[in-house]
Amino acid sequence: MEEKTHDEALDYRRLSKTVAHALRHEPHVYELELDEEGWTDVATLLGALRGHKRIWRDLGPAEIAHMVEHSSKKRYELSEDGERIRALYGHSTPDKLRKTPAQPPTILYHGTSPEVAAIIREDGIRSMARQYVHLSVDVDTAMEVGHRKDGKPILLEVRAREAHEAGIVFYEGNALVWLADYVPPEFIDG
């Protein structure tokens, strides 16, 4: 029987979930300090992961770079020199990360449960436990998110460009996700 290499044996999905927990939700559990844009040193993250679970003891920068590069959803970003990493969106830490405002696409989408959709139609989309409202650039991604909340999700359409022109601030999360502080109900259809 052929022995597996470390890379073949590594569960990148589990690694990504652990890194998400560390960078998006509870950096203090890993004794990580994030700057105002969410960056931390890869070496510090590696040390935290190695100390947190025995399965990560042989983890190195190459595995982190592989995880970032090959993830199906672009959740993380490495600095140009590969020495720093951050999560691009999904943060629930108490200190809000600074994002750069950008002009959004004309339409963005939000998938949610029927119960929450009724509230959104009245009150708008709020960030709730996260730092920002998450909006999708396409229907499929929004429905995938909505299915995590309900078996029969509701698709809401956000007139993002119109909202932006009215003064609502949007931020680019990645190629599939846009962020906002709040989206008022008058810019939401569906």
KEFIDREN-205296 format. One line per field, with one value per residue (C-alpha): residue number from 0; x, y, z; residue in one letter. Coordinates in Angstrom, 2 decimals, padded with zeros to 5 digits. Layout:
N
num = (NUM ...)
px = (X ...)
py = (Y ...)
pz = (Z ...)
residuo = (A ...)
***
This chain:
190
num = (0 1 2 3 4 5 6 7 8 9 10 11 12 13 14 15 16 17 18 19 20 21 22 23 24 25 26 27 28 29 30 31 32 33 34 35 36 37 38 39 40 41 42 43 44 45 46 47 48 49 50 51 52 53 54 55 56 57 58 59 60 61 62 63 64 65 66 67 68 69 70 71 72 73 74 75 76 77 78 79 80 81 82 83 84 85 86 87 88 89 90 91 92 93 94 95 96 97 98 99 100 101 102 103 104 105 106 107 108 109 110 111 112 113 114 115 116 117 118 119 120 121 122 123 124 125 126 127 128 129 130 131 132 133 134 135 136 137 138 139 140 141 142 143 144 145 146 147 148 149 150 151 152 153 154 155 156 157 158 159 160 161 162 163 164 165 166 167 168 169 170 171 172 173 174 175 176 177 178 179 180 181 182 183 184 185 186 187 188 189)
px = (000.00 001.32 001.81 -000.10 001.86 001.08 -000.69 -002.94 -003.79 -004.60 -008.31 -008.39 -012.10 -011.56 -008.53 -010.61 -013.36 -010.80 -009.14 -012.59 -013.29 -009.93 -010.07 -013.80 -015.31 -013.04 -009.45 -009.02 -009.44 -006.33 -004.58 -004.55 -004.54 -006.15 -005.38 -008.21 -008.43 -008.45 -004.83 -002.61 000.75 000.65 003.41 001.30 -001.75 000.33 001.64 -001.91 -003.23 -000.33 -000.96 -004.73 -004.98 -002.47 -003.60 -002.14 001.33 003.04 001.12 003.23 002.84 002.50 -000.64 -002.17 -001.39 -002.90 -006.06 -006.46 -005.76 -007.94 -010.93 -014.24 -015.29 -012.77 -012.92 -009.32 -006.63 -002.87 -000.67 001.55 004.54 002.44 003.30 -000.11 -003.63 -007.16 -010.73 -012.53 -016.03 -018.26 -016.78 -018.69 -015.95 -016.94 -014.46 -015.71 -013.14 -012.52 -013.60 -013.19 -016.46 -017.04 -019.73 -021.80 -023.36 -026.83 -028.58 -027.51 -029.40 -030.17 -031.50 -033.36 -036.20 -039.84 -040.17 -037.09 -038.08 -041.29 -039.25 -036.76 -039.58 -040.57 -037.23 -034.58 -031.59 -029.51 -026.18 -027.53 -024.65 -022.19 -020.39 -021.96 -024.98 -023.96 -025.32 -024.67 -023.88 -025.92 -029.13 -027.45 -025.16 -028.02 -030.22 -027.38 -027.15 -030.94 -031.08 -028.85 -031.61 -034.72 -035.68 -037.80 -035.85 -037.07 -034.93 -034.80 -033.45 -031.54 -031.38 -027.82 -026.77 -029.89 -029.26 -025.62 -026.67 -028.99 -026.06 -026.05 -022.46 -021.39 -018.08 -016.71 -016.19 -014.99 -016.11 -019.38 -020.14 -020.81 -021.22 -023.23 -023.87 -027.64 -030.03 -033.30 -036.55 -037.27 -034.38 -035.54 -037.87 -039.21)
py = (000.00 003.42 005.93 009.20 012.43 015.09 017.15 014.23 013.44 017.06 017.84 021.30 021.72 021.23 023.53 026.23 025.94 026.22 029.25 030.83 030.37 031.91 034.88 035.61 034.72 034.09 035.23 035.53 031.74 031.35 034.30 036.16 039.91 041.26 044.76 047.14 045.48 041.93 040.99 038.77 037.15 033.70 032.59 033.64 031.84 028.70 028.80 029.17 026.30 024.01 024.72 024.44 020.95 018.15 017.48 020.84 020.27 019.84 022.64 025.16 028.27 026.16 024.45 027.82 029.17 026.02 026.40 030.05 029.38 026.28 027.14 026.98 030.28 033.07 033.56 034.54 036.78 036.49 039.57 039.82 038.49 035.65 036.64 037.96 036.57 037.81 036.66 038.78 038.68 036.95 038.49 038.42 039.86 042.87 045.29 046.22 045.78 048.72 048.22 050.50 051.70 050.74 051.12 047.91 046.12 047.28 044.35 042.13 039.24 038.03 034.55 034.11 032.31 033.33 034.57 036.78 037.99 039.43 041.34 042.54 043.93 046.10 046.94 046.37 044.04 044.33 042.68 040.89 038.90 039.75 043.00 043.59 042.61 039.94 040.17 037.87 038.84 035.95 034.09 030.68 031.91 033.75 030.65 028.47 030.85 030.88 027.08 027.15 029.13 027.37 024.47 026.86 030.13 033.46 035.38 039.12 041.46 044.54 047.55 048.16 050.80 052.85 052.48 053.48 056.58 057.42 057.26 053.64 052.45 049.12 047.25 044.50 041.30 039.18 038.29 036.72 038.67 042.36 043.92 046.81 048.24 048.24 048.11 050.05 048.31 050.77 049.24 045.62 043.69 040.17)
pz = (000.00 -000.97 001.85 001.48 001.38 003.96 001.29 000.26 003.87 004.77 004.98 003.37 004.01 007.73 007.61 005.89 008.52 011.32 009.69 009.21 012.91 013.78 011.39 011.23 014.57 017.55 016.96 020.74 021.11 018.93 020.58 017.26 016.88 013.72 012.48 011.49 008.07 009.48 008.62 010.76 010.09 008.49 010.89 013.87 012.45 011.86 015.42 016.74 014.61 015.56 019.24 018.94 017.40 017.03 013.43 012.36 013.89 010.47 008.78 006.87 004.70 001.55 002.90 003.83 000.34 -001.23 000.88 -000.16 -003.85 -004.25 -002.12 -003.99 -002.40 -002.20 001.58 002.27 000.89 001.22 001.02 -002.07 -000.13 001.33 004.88 005.96 005.65 006.23 005.77 003.20 004.70 007.25 010.38 013.64 015.85 017.98 016.36 012.91 010.16 007.88 004.26 001.25 -000.28 -003.93 -006.59 -006.63 -009.59 -010.63 -008.92 -006.02 -004.41 -000.90 -000.10 003.17 004.91 004.29 007.89 007.67 004.18 005.66 008.28 005.64 003.48 006.45 008.06 005.37 005.50 008.66 009.44 012.54 014.14 011.36 010.76 007.34 005.28 002.74 -000.80 -003.75 -007.34 -008.77 -008.08 -007.60 -004.81 -003.08 -003.24 -001.88 001.10 001.43 001.51 004.59 006.31 004.98 002.70 000.60 000.61 -000.69 -003.18 -002.66 -005.31 -004.16 -006.48 -005.34 -007.86 -007.11 -003.35 -003.84 -005.75 -002.84 -000.40 000.80 001.11 -000.42 -000.18 -002.42 -000.41 -003.33 -006.86 -005.57 -002.39 -001.77 001.66 003.07 006.51 005.91 002.95 003.41 002.33 -000.48 -002.50 -002.06 -004.39 -004.08)
residuo = (M E E K T H D E A L D Y R R L S K T V A H A L R H E P H V Y E L E L D E E G W T D V A T L L G A L R G H K R I W R D L G P A E I A H M V E H S S K K R Y E L S E D G E R I R A L Y G H S T P D K L R K T P A Q P P T I L Y H G T S P E V A A I I R E D G I R S M A R Q Y V H L S V D V D T A M E V G H R K D G K P I L L E V R A R E A H E A G I V F Y E G N A L V W L A D Y V P P E F I D G)
***
